[in-house]
Amino acid sequence: MRTLAVVGGGAVGLAVAWRAAAAGWTVTVFDPEPARGASYVAGGMLAPLSEGWPGEDRVLAFGAFALSEWTAFAASLREISGESMFVADETLTVALDGADATDLRTVSDWLTDFGHDLPVLDRAGVRALEPALARTVRAGLHSKTEPAIDNRRVLRALRKACAGIEIRTEAVVALDDLPHDRVVLAAGARSAELWPGLPVRPVKGEILRLRRRPGVSPPPTRVIRARVHGRQVYLVPREDGIVVGATQYEAGFDTTVTVGGVRDLIADAETILPGIAEYELAEANAGSRPGTPDNLPLLGHLDDRVVAATGHGRNGMLTLALTAAVVPALLDGETPEAAEVAAPQRFPALSQGGVR
C-alpha cells in the first residue's frame, strides 16, 4: 500500500488527491478548512490568451496547454459528481480609451504570432456581442475559446469526488512529522511556511459577488475584462448574477475586505456595465493567491519524498486540470513534458537541493 499525504485542501489539493487515489495511492488530505481559501473566492476565468502580454511567452504556452486539459477534466468530474461547471464559453476584453485599444491590438498581434486568432472589434462589434456594455467602450478583443467555470461548483464536485478519501481538518506544522510514503505540498500561499525558501508569496485579492434582482437586466453571457483608470477589472457571469474582481495587493496574509477595494471594484465595474447598479451586493471576500516571481506554478520534486503543487497565483483554476494530471505522474517517477517549465529547480536556491 502506497500512502500519500496531500497538504492543502483547496481546489489543487482536492484535485490531486482525487487523481492520486484513482492511480492507486491511499490518500490523506490535511487542511483546517477544506474547500475554502483562495479557491473559494476565485473568479473562475480560464483565459490564458486574454490575460497574456508580449514577453510572457512561457506563461502563455503553459496556460494554453492547461486550458486544453479542461474539457476532459470537467467531463470526468461531472460524471462523478453530477455538477456542471461552465458558466461562460467566451471572453471579451474591452478598451475605454485609445491607449487601451492600442494595447488590445498589440496583444492580438502577439497572439497571432503564436497561432491564436483573437480579432479586435470596433465599437459596433462590441455592442453587437454585448449590447448592455457602456457606450464609452471603444474596442474589444474577442476570444471564442476562453470559458469560465463556477469555482464553488468545482469545489463541490471535488468534495464529492474525494468522498472515499480521508480528509483531516487539521494543520500540518512540519512535513517531516507526516508518516506517509510521499507528500504533495499544495498549501497555496502558506507553502513557504512548510518549505522555507520556496518562492511562493501571498498576493491579496478582493472580489465581489453581485446577485441579480427581479426585473433587472441579466448579466453578460461572456466574461468581460477591462482596465479602468489603470486598474484591471473583470465580470464573470454566474447563474444568479455576476462575480466582480479583483484587486491585487502585496499585503501578506491580510484578507480584510477594505472599503477602498469594494469602492474601486464597484465603480470600475459600473463604468463597464452600468446596469450592475441595480444588482444586490451579496458578498465581499478576499483571499491570498500563491504568487511566484515568474507567474508560473511550482510543479515538481522538492526532494525524493516531497512534490510541490503550489504557486498557481491568479491562474489556479486555469491550471487545475493540468496539475491534477501531472502530479500523479510525478509521484510515479515520471516528468511530463508539460510540467518541465514549472519545475521548482528553475529557481537557483531550489536547484541546489532546496532550502529548509
C-alpha positions as CSV (number, residue, x, y, z in Angstrom):
1,M,0.0,0.0,0.0
2,R,1.4,3.4,-1.1
3,T,0.5,6.2,1.3
4,L,0.3,9.8,0.3
5,A,-0.3,13.0,2.3
6,V,-1.7,16.0,0.5
7,V,-1.1,19.1,2.5
8,G,-3.7,21.6,1.4
9,G,-7.4,21.0,0.7
10,G,-8.2,23.8,-1.8
11,A,-9.1,23.0,-5.4
12,V,-5.5,21.9,-6.2
13,G,-5.1,19.7,-3.2
14,L,-8.5,18.0,-3.7
15,A,-8.0,17.5,-7.4
16,V,-4.6,15.9,-6.8
17,A,-6.0,13.7,-4.1
18,W,-8.8,12.5,-6.4
19,R,-6.4,11.7,-9.2
20,A,-3.8,10.1,-7.0
21,A,-6.4,7.9,-5.3
22,A,-7.6,6.8,-8.8
23,A,-3.9,5.9,-9.5
24,G,-3.8,3.6,-6.5
25,W,-2.5,5.8,-3.7
26,T,-4.0,5.7,-0.2
27,V,-4.5,9.4,0.3
28,T,-5.0,11.6,3.3
29,V,-5.7,15.3,2.9
30,F,-4.8,17.8,5.6
31,D,-6.4,21.2,5.8
32,P,-8.1,23.1,8.6
33,E,-10.7,24.4,6.2
34,P,-11.1,22.2,3.2
35,A,-12.5,23.7,0.0
36,R,-12.1,27.3,1.3
37,G,-9.2,29.8,1.0
38,A,-8.3,31.3,-2.4
39,S,-10.2,28.6,-4.3
40,Y,-13.5,29.6,-2.7
41,V,-13.3,33.3,-3.7
42,A,-11.9,32.8,-7.3
43,G,-13.4,34.3,-10.4
44,G,-13.1,31.1,-12.4
45,M,-11.7,32.6,-15.6
46,L,-9.9,30.2,-18.0
47,A,-8.3,32.9,-20.0
48,P,-4.5,32.5,-20.7
49,L,-4.8,34.3,-24.0
50,S,-6.7,37.4,-22.9
51,E,-4.5,37.7,-19.8
52,G,-1.3,37.5,-21.8
53,W,1.2,40.2,-22.6
54,P,4.1,40.2,-25.1
55,G,7.2,38.8,-23.4
56,E,5.2,36.3,-21.3
57,D,5.7,33.6,-23.8
58,R,6.3,30.7,-21.3
59,V,3.3,31.7,-19.3
60,L,1.1,31.8,-22.4
61,A,2.3,28.4,-23.7
62,F,1.7,26.8,-20.3
63,G,-1.7,28.4,-19.8
64,A,-2.9,27.5,-23.3
65,F,-1.9,23.9,-22.7
66,A,-3.6,23.9,-19.3
67,L,-6.8,25.2,-20.9
68,S,-6.8,22.3,-23.4
69,E,-6.9,19.9,-20.4
70,W,-10.1,21.3,-19.0
71,T,-12.7,19.7,-21.3
72,A,-11.8,16.1,-20.3
73,F,-11.2,17.1,-16.7
74,A,-14.7,18.7,-16.4
75,A,-16.4,15.8,-18.1
76,S,-14.8,13.3,-15.7
77,L,-15.7,15.4,-12.7
78,R,-19.2,15.9,-13.9
79,E,-19.7,12.1,-14.4
80,I,-18.7,11.5,-10.8
81,S,-20.4,14.5,-9.1
82,G,-23.3,15.5,-11.4
83,E,-22.0,19.1,-11.2
84,S,-22.0,21.2,-14.4
85,M,-19.1,23.7,-14.0
86,F,-19.0,26.0,-17.1
87,V,-20.8,29.4,-16.8
88,A,-19.5,31.1,-20.0
89,D,-18.0,30.0,-23.3
90,E,-16.2,33.1,-24.4
91,T,-14.2,36.1,-23.1
92,L,-14.4,39.8,-24.3
93,T,-11.7,42.2,-23.2
94,V,-12.7,45.8,-23.8
95,A,-11.0,49.2,-24.1
96,L,-12.3,52.5,-22.9
97,D,-9.7,54.8,-24.5
98,G,-7.3,55.0,-27.4
99,A,-4.3,53.8,-25.4
100,D,-6.1,50.7,-24.2
101,A,-7.4,50.0,-27.7
102,T,-3.8,50.1,-28.9
103,D,-2.8,47.6,-26.2
104,L,-5.6,45.3,-27.5
105,R,-4.1,45.4,-31.0
106,T,-0.6,44.7,-29.5
107,V,-1.9,41.6,-27.7
108,S,-3.8,40.5,-30.8
109,D,-0.7,40.7,-33.0
110,W,1.4,38.9,-30.4
111,L,-1.1,36.1,-30.1
112,T,-1.3,35.7,-33.8
113,D,2.5,35.0,-33.9
114,F,1.7,32.0,-31.6
115,G,-1.2,30.7,-33.7
116,H,-4.0,32.2,-31.7
117,D,-6.6,34.3,-33.6
118,L,-8.3,36.9,-31.4
119,P,-9.8,39.6,-33.6
120,V,-10.1,43.2,-32.4
121,L,-13.6,44.5,-32.7
122,D,-14.7,48.1,-33.1
123,R,-17.3,49.8,-31.0
124,A,-20.2,48.4,-33.1
125,G,-18.7,44.9,-33.0
126,V,-18.5,45.0,-29.2
127,R,-22.1,46.2,-28.8
128,A,-23.3,43.5,-31.2
129,L,-22.0,40.9,-28.9
130,E,-22.8,42.6,-25.6
131,P,-25.3,45.4,-26.0
132,A,-25.6,46.1,-22.3
133,L,-22.0,47.4,-22.1
134,A,-21.4,51.1,-21.7
135,R,-21.4,53.2,-24.9
136,T,-18.0,54.5,-23.9
137,V,-16.4,51.2,-24.8
138,R,-14.2,51.8,-27.9
139,A,-12.9,48.3,-28.8
140,G,-12.8,44.7,-27.8
141,L,-10.6,41.6,-28.1
142,H,-12.9,38.7,-28.7
143,S,-11.8,35.2,-27.6
144,K,-14.1,32.4,-28.6
145,T,-12.1,29.7,-26.8
146,E,-11.7,31.0,-23.3
147,P,-14.6,30.0,-21.0
148,A,-15.2,30.4,-17.3
149,I,-16.2,28.0,-14.6
150,D,-18.1,28.4,-11.3
151,N,-15.3,27.8,-8.7
152,R,-17.7,26.8,-6.0
153,R,-19.3,24.2,-8.2
154,V,-15.9,22.8,-8.9
155,L,-15.1,22.6,-5.2
156,R,-18.4,20.9,-4.5
157,A,-17.7,18.4,-7.3
158,L,-14.2,17.7,-5.9
159,R,-15.5,17.1,-2.4
160,K,-17.9,14.5,-4.0
161,A,-15.0,13.0,-6.0
162,C,-13.0,12.7,-2.8
163,A,-15.8,11.1,-0.8
164,G,-13.7,7.9,-0.1
165,I,-10.6,9.9,0.8
166,E,-9.7,10.7,4.4
167,I,-9.7,14.5,5.0
168,R,-8.3,15.7,8.3
169,T,-9.3,19.2,9.3
170,E,-6.0,19.9,11.0
171,A,-3.0,22.0,10.2
172,V,0.4,20.4,9.4
173,V,3.3,22.0,11.3
174,A,6.1,20.1,9.7
175,L,6.2,17.8,6.7
176,D,8.7,15.6,8.4
177,D,6.1,14.8,11.0
178,L,3.9,13.0,8.4
179,P,4.4,9.2,8.4
180,H,3.3,8.8,4.7
181,D,5.5,7.4,2.0
182,R,5.1,10.6,-0.1
183,V,3.9,14.1,0.4
184,V,2.3,16.6,-2.0
185,L,2.7,20.2,-0.8
186,A,-0.4,22.0,-2.1
187,A,-0.8,24.6,0.7
188,G,-1.1,27.6,-1.5
189,A,0.2,30.9,-0.2
190,R,1.3,29.2,3.0
191,S,3.5,26.6,1.3
192,A,6.7,28.5,2.1
193,E,5.9,28.1,5.8
194,L,6.4,24.4,5.4
195,W,9.3,24.5,3.0
196,P,11.3,27.7,3.9
197,G,12.9,29.3,0.9
198,L,10.1,28.2,-1.5
199,P,9.5,31.2,-3.8
200,V,5.7,31.5,-3.0
201,R,4.2,34.6,-1.5
202,P,0.6,35.7,-0.7
203,V,-1.0,38.2,-3.1
204,K,-4.2,39.6,-1.7
205,G,-7.2,39.8,-3.9
206,E,-10.7,41.2,-3.1
207,I,-13.7,40.0,-5.0
208,L,-17.5,40.8,-5.1
209,R,-20.5,38.6,-5.8
210,L,-23.5,40.6,-7.1
211,R,-26.9,38.9,-7.2
212,R,-29.4,39.8,-9.9
213,R,-32.7,41.2,-8.5
214,P,-36.1,40.6,-10.1
215,G,-36.7,42.9,-13.1
216,V,-33.0,43.8,-13.5
217,S,-31.2,43.2,-16.8
218,P,-29.3,39.9,-17.0
219,P,-25.5,39.7,-16.8
220,P,-23.4,39.4,-19.9
221,T,-23.2,36.0,-21.4
222,R,-19.4,36.3,-21.7
223,V,-16.6,37.1,-19.4
224,I,-15.9,40.8,-19.6
225,R,-12.4,42.1,-18.9
226,A,-11.2,45.7,-18.9
227,R,-8.8,48.2,-17.4
228,V,-10.3,51.3,-15.8
229,H,-8.1,54.1,-14.5
230,G,-5.2,51.7,-14.7
231,R,-6.9,49.0,-12.7
232,Q,-7.8,45.6,-14.0
233,V,-11.5,44.5,-13.5
234,Y,-13.4,41.5,-14.7
235,L,-17.1,40.5,-14.7
236,V,-17.8,36.8,-14.7
237,P,-21.4,35.6,-15.1
238,R,-23.0,33.3,-12.6
239,E,-26.3,31.6,-12.5
240,D,-27.7,34.1,-10.1
241,G,-25.6,37.2,-11.0
242,I,-22.0,38.3,-11.5
243,V,-18.6,37.9,-9.9
244,V,-16.6,41.2,-10.0
245,G,-12.9,41.1,-9.3
246,A,-10.2,41.6,-8.4
247,T,-8.0,43.9,-6.5
248,Q,-4.3,42.9,-6.2
249,Y,-2.1,43.9,-3.3
250,E,1.2,42.8,-1.8
251,A,-0.3,42.7,1.7
252,G,1.0,39.5,3.3
253,F,-1.8,37.3,4.7
254,D,-4.2,40.2,5.4
255,T,-7.5,39.1,3.9
256,T,-9.6,42.0,5.3
257,V,-12.0,43.4,2.8
258,T,-11.4,47.2,2.6
259,V,-13.8,50.0,1.8
260,G,-11.5,51.3,-0.8
261,G,-11.2,47.9,-2.5
262,V,-15.0,47.5,-2.7
263,R,-15.5,51.1,-3.9
264,D,-13.0,50.7,-6.7
265,L,-14.4,47.4,-7.9
266,I,-18.0,48.7,-7.9
267,A,-17.0,52.0,-9.6
268,D,-14.9,50.2,-12.3
269,A,-17.5,47.5,-13.0
270,E,-20.2,50.1,-13.3
271,T,-18.1,52.1,-15.8
272,I,-18.1,48.9,-18.0
273,L,-21.6,47.7,-17.2
274,P,-23.9,50.5,-15.9
275,G,-26.8,48.1,-15.2
276,I,-25.0,46.5,-12.2
277,A,-26.0,49.4,-10.1
278,E,-29.4,47.7,-9.6
279,Y,-27.8,44.4,-8.5
280,E,-27.7,43.2,-4.9
281,L,-24.2,43.3,-3.3
282,A,-24.3,39.7,-1.9
283,E,-20.7,39.1,-0.8
284,A,-17.4,40.8,-0.5
285,N,-14.5,38.5,0.1
286,A,-10.7,38.4,0.0
287,G,-8.2,35.6,-0.4
288,S,-4.4,35.1,-0.7
289,R,-3.3,33.9,-4.1
290,P,0.0,32.0,-4.1
291,G,2.2,34.0,-6.3
292,T,5.7,33.2,-7.8
293,P,8.3,35.5,-9.3
294,D,7.6,34.4,-12.9
295,N,3.8,33.8,-12.6
296,L,4.3,30.0,-13.3
297,P,3.4,27.4,-10.6
298,L,5.8,25.1,-8.9
299,L,5.1,21.5,-10.1
300,G,7.8,19.0,-9.3
301,H,10.0,17.3,-6.8
302,L,11.5,19.3,-3.9
303,D,13.3,16.1,-2.7
304,D,12.9,12.4,-3.0
305,R,9.7,12.4,-0.9
306,V,8.0,15.8,-1.4
307,V,6.4,17.0,-4.6
308,A,5.3,20.7,-4.9
309,A,1.9,21.6,-6.4
310,T,1.7,25.2,-5.5
311,G,2.3,28.8,-6.6
312,H,-0.6,28.9,-9.1
313,G,-1.2,32.6,-8.5
314,R,-4.2,34.1,-10.3
315,N,-4.4,31.1,-12.6
316,G,-5.2,28.4,-10.0
317,M,-8.4,27.4,-11.7
318,L,-6.9,27.6,-15.2
319,T,-4.1,25.3,-14.3
320,L,-6.1,23.0,-12.1
321,A,-6.8,20.3,-14.6
322,L,-3.2,20.1,-15.8
323,T,-1.9,20.0,-12.2
324,A,-4.2,17.1,-11.4
325,A,-2.9,15.2,-14.4
326,V,0.8,16.0,-13.8
327,V,1.2,15.3,-10.1
328,P,0.3,11.6,-10.1
329,A,2.8,11.1,-12.9
330,L,5.5,12.9,-10.8
331,L,4.7,10.6,-7.9
332,D,5.3,7.6,-10.1
333,G,8.8,8.9,-11.1
334,E,7.8,10.4,-14.5
335,T,8.3,14.0,-15.6
336,P,5.6,15.0,-18.1
337,E,6.9,17.4,-20.7
338,A,4.1,19.9,-19.9
339,A,5.5,20.2,-16.4
340,E,9.1,20.9,-17.3
341,V,8.6,24.7,-17.5
342,A,7.1,24.7,-14.0
343,A,9.9,22.6,-12.3
344,P,10.9,24.2,-9.0
345,Q,14.6,23.8,-9.9
346,R,14.3,26.7,-12.3
347,F,15.0,28.8,-9.2
348,P,18.7,28.6,-8.1
349,A,18.0,28.1,-4.4
350,L,15.9,25.0,-5.2
351,S,18.2,23.7,-7.8
352,Q,20.9,23.3,-5.1
353,G,18.7,20.7,-3.3
354,G,16.2,23.0,-1.6
355,V,16.3,25.4,1.4
356,R,14.9,24.1,4.6
